[in-house]
Amino acid sequence: MNNSFLIAGQSVAPVMLLIVLGMLVRKVHWLNEDGAAALDRLSFRLLLPLALFKNIYNSDFKTAFDLKLVLIAIGLVFLSFALAVVASLKEKDPPRRASLAQSIFRNNCLVFGLPMMTAIYGPDEVGMFSLILAFVIPLNNVLAVVLISMLTSQKITVSQLLKRLFTNPYVVYTIASLLVKLTGIVLPQPVTKVVSDLAGASTPLALISLGAGLRLASLRHDAGTVLYGSFMRLAVGPLLLLPLIVLLGVRGAPMTALYFIIGTPCAVASYIMAKEMDADGELAAHLVVVQSLLCIVTMFVFLSAMGLLGWI
């Protein structure tokens, strides 16, 4: 684990560079507010959902499948969801509460966890982790829709919640990908190539859009909430849930994989979803940036401590 700080820094650096690029693009007026809003819509409705579709479609459910790990991972997602709902009650403004809760709940395993898992353990354990993500990522997205719908509305009926859920692009693409996977449909090569290319562009464009919309001057106003959300996501969640994983008898690479579900910063997509679903997009952007920076330290500390305790 001696290299965990360096590995975390290498994972964060591309994220930060793309955010800075977005800020520069806005500064030189290559992307105005209308353009950034259009890019957000494109990311929310097509690019990020396609990345989700690709992740599920490419998963091999027949190999590296460990039912115990998958069930534990799903349980961790629901426990993180519950923690986020309770921890966000301190924020009284509904849009801000929704963004805060999403940042505490929604992980970024794909951008941060997968590269670190590969760097630490090599390709042998990546299949196991990717399969866990095939269940965790769709569940994250579905529960994020539920979470924001609940917290941005003082009164919402079951029918309204279901309508929001089943018209959300993340949920629609998840259902579509599962249907394709379960029916054994093999998509033509040109289609998979286009899906792969668009999915590959999803995170870079979302980060550029985030940078273009970032207003650092307002970070002072959000500082307390941002630090609180970051502390809950990166420190409190892992401290509460790691002992549970230990009690369930998980050690080694699977333990590290499960830590990334609860210890990585909030997903870049949380910023896009917050803007598109009437939560506080500005606060969401600040939470993504600060958590992405702080995770260099927190991931190093937790991975080192887990190594010293003989858990990994």
N, C-alpha and C positions, 0 to 999 in steps of 0.2 A: 504493500500500500504506500510505499515511499513516494511513488510517482503520482499519487492521486491528485495532489494539488496541481501539478503540471498538466495532467490529463483534463482536469476540470477547466483549467484556464484555456486549454486548446479547444475545448468544446464551446466555451463562452465567446472566445475571440471572434469567430465568424458572425455570431449573432450581433455582437456590438458593432462590428464593422458595417453590417447591412443597415442597422439602425442609424448610424452616423451618415451613411450614404443617403438614406432617406431625408435626413435633416439638411444635407448639402443640396439635394435635388430641390427641396422646397426653397432653400436660400437663393439659388440661382434662377428660381421661377420656372424650372422645367416641369414642376408639378404643383398646380395651385390647389386650393381647397376642393373645388369641384372635381378635379382630376383624382385627388386622393380619395374622395368619397366614392367615385366610380370604381377605383381600384379596390376599395374595401368591399363594395358590392360584388365585384367579380370574384374576389377571394372567398367571400362568404357563400356565394351561390354556386360556384363552380370549382375553383381550384382546390381549396382545402377539402371540400367533400370528395373530390376525385382522389386526393391523396389517401383519404380514409378508405375509399372503394378499392384502390390499388393494394393497400396494406392487407385487407381482408382477402381479396382475390388471390394474392400471391402466397397466402399462408398455407402451409401443408399440415392439415389437421391429423394426418396419419402418422407423422413422425415427430419425435421430440415432444409428444403430448404427455403431460403429467397432470392428471385430474386434480390431485391435491393442491398443486401449485396454482392452477387456474382458479380453483374455488377460493383459496386464500387471497389471491389477487383481487377477485371480485369482492370478497368481504372487506378488504382494505379500502376499496373504492367507496363502498357504502358507508364505512366508518368515517372516511374523510369527508364524505357528503354531510353526515350528521354533525361532525365537528365544525364544518363550514357554516352550517345553518345556525348553530348555537353561538359560535364566535362572532358572527356578523350582526348579532342582535344589538350590539353596542352602537352601531351606525343607524341613525333614525331616518335618514333620507333614503327612500326605496331604491332609486337608481344607484346610489353609492353603495348601499347595502348589497345589492346584487353583484356589483363588480368586486367588492371586497370578498364576498362569499365564494365567488367563482375562482378568485386567485388563491384562496385557501384550499379549495377542493381539487381543482383541475391541474393535473400534472403534465409535464413536457418530456415524457419518456423517450419519444421518438427523436427529438433534437439533441437532448442531453444524455439520456440514459443509454441509448443504443451505441453511440460512439464510445462512451466510457466502458460499457460492457465488452465491446470488441477489443478496446485497448488493454483492458485488464486481463481478460480471459482468452482472447483470441476467438477465431470463428467457431470453435467447437461448442461454445455455450450460447452463441448468438441465436441459433435455431430455437432453443428453449425460450429465450427471452422474447423473440419475435412472435412466438406462438401465444405467449401470455398477453403481449400487446394486441394481438388480433381480437382478444376478448375485452381487454381493458379500454382501448381507445374508443370503440363504438359505445361502450357503456358510459364512459366519460362524457361523450358528446350528447347522448340522450339525457343523462342526468343534468348536464349543464343547461339544456333547454328547460327542463323542469324547474331547476333552481332559479333561473332568471325569471321565468314566468311567474313563479310563486312570489318572489321577493320584489318585483317591480310593480306588482298589482296588489292594491289593498283588498280588492274583491275579484276573484276569478272563479268561474264555475268549472266543473269537471269537463264539460263540453268545450269550453274555451281553451282549457289546458290541452285537451286532446287535439284540438284543431291546430294550436301552435306547435304541438309535438310532431304531428304527422304532415305538416307543411314545411317543417324545418329541413333545409337541404342536407344537413348532417344525418338526420334520421332517415330521410328518403334514400339517400345514397347507401346508408348502412343496410337498410332492408333490401335494396336492389342487389347489393353485393352478396348478401347472405343467400338470397334466392338463386343467384347465379352459381354460387359455390355449392349449395345443397342439391341443385338440379344437375350439376356436373356439366353445365354449359361451358364450352371453351370458346372464348372470344377470338375473332380473327386477329392475326398478327398486326395488321395496320391499326386496328382499334386499340390493342394493348399498347402499341407504340405511342399513339396519341395520348392515351390515358397516362402513361408513364411520363411523357414529356411535360404534360400540363401539371401532373402531381409534383414533379421535380421543381417546377417554378412556383409552387404554392407558398412554401415557407419563405424563400427570398423576397417575393413580392409582398407578402404580408408584413415582413420586417421593414422593408423599404417604406411601405405605407404607414406603418407605425411610426417610423422616424419622421416622416413628412408631417404627421399629425401631432407629434410630440411638442409640448410647450413646457420647457424646463422652468420657465418663470413661475408657473403655477404649482410646481412641485413643492414649494415652500408651504403652500396652503394644504397640500395633501400629505405632508411629511409624516405626521403622526399616524394617520390611517395606513400609509404605505409601509411604515416600519412595523406597525402592529400586524398587518396582513403577512408581511414577509416573515416575521417571527413565528406566527402561527403555522405558516406553510412549511418553512424550512427547519424549524427547531421543535416546536411543540408537537406537531403531528408525528414526526419520527420518534421523539422521546416517548410518546404514548403508545405507539403501535409496534415499535421494534421488539419490546419485551414479549408482546403477544406472539409475534412470529417465532421468537426463540422458544416459547412454551409449546408451540406446535411442532417443534423438532426440526425446523428448517435451518440448514447450515450451508456454508460454501457459496458457490456461484448462485444457486437459487435464492439465498438470503440477500445477496447483493442485488439481484434482479428485483426482488420485492421492495428493497430499500429505495430503488429508483422510482418506484410507483408512488411512494409517500415522501420522498426527499428531493425530487427535482423541482425546479421553479415552475410557476404557472405557465400554461401553454400560450404560445403566441396567438393562437386562434381565439383565446379568451378576449383579446382586445377587439378583434373583428366582430365577434358575437355580441359583445357588450354594446358596440356602436349600433349594430343592426337590430338589436332587440330592446332598445330604449333604456339600457343601463348607462352608467357613466363611463364613456369611452376614454376620456382623459385620465381618470383615475386608474382604469384598467391598464392603460399604456404605461403609466408610472410604476404600477405594480409589476408588470412584465420586466421592465428595464432593471429596476432595483433588485428584484428577486434573482434575475439572471446574473447580476454582478455578485450578489452576496453568496450565491450557491457555490462559488469557487472556494470560499472558506468553509461553509457548512458541510459540503460534500467531503472535503478533505478531512475535517474533524470527525465526521461520523464514520467514514470508511476506515480511518486510522484507528478509531476506538473499537470498531467492530473487529478489526484485525488483531488488536491487542487482546481482546476478550476471547479470541479463538472462534468467533462466529463465522468468519469468512476466510 
